[in-house]
């Protein structure tokens, strides 16, 4: 079969994948879920026609999402993951032996069950860890009702297209709640859509929202082959000691390392000017 991806709401680009094998497909209460096998990217999770992560390169995305915050916080023990249905973000958090609790909140329980069955290479048993607490709930509602604080909050949510279940989380109320559920020295990190010299408007829009609730906001980016573009992240904190340009521990994984960390935050002068980042 062929698989066609639309970019920028279908008005600019399409990417056509040939020789794609369908492994599984189901329409859950919230979204259409496909598990597809690509020749180049391997098995992948596709939600509403958009590739979320692929076995052969997901480590680039998930390590870059998780480890900058985990390596900049002095003592990250209680971690909250919002979204992250594949379980790969949880997998990366659990690589730190000092983590005492990793709470993952995803709205789509059916999606999580599908990923547990078909994407074991991504979650790698993380859901079965004694330190993991999986909660099926809306991220916004969870934050409204939760009574405790976290050291690091990681938002691994799908893009805010009109049909996406995560669209409510891309709002000022959501970012305000996230800030309110962090300890004073906490760190919030989120994927924040395309970030390149050609496309950074959405990233800048959400960066400005987040900056209303955090004193220190930093953008960084990576290129993920299966996304065909540079993906941006936002690192936010109210504690100046959590400067991402000064890591507190040196860790090396499949992709992430101290040198990679520095490269992630090395934006071009053009992008720095666009984002207002020093």
Secondary structure, 3 states (H helix, E strand, C coil): CCEEEEEHHHCCEEEEECCCEEEEEEECCCCEEEEEEECCCEEEEEECCEEEEECCCHHHHHHHHHHHHHHHCCCCCEEEEEECCCCHHHHHHCCCCCCCEEEEEECCHHHHHHHHHHCHHHHCCHHHCCCEEEEECCHHHHHHHCCCCEEEEEEECCCCCCCCCCHHHCCHHHHHHHHHCEEEEEEEEEEEEECCCCCCHHHHHHHHHHCCCCCEEEEEEEEEHHHCEEEEEEEEECCHHHCCCCCCCCCCCCCCCHHHHHHHCCCCHHHHHHHCCC
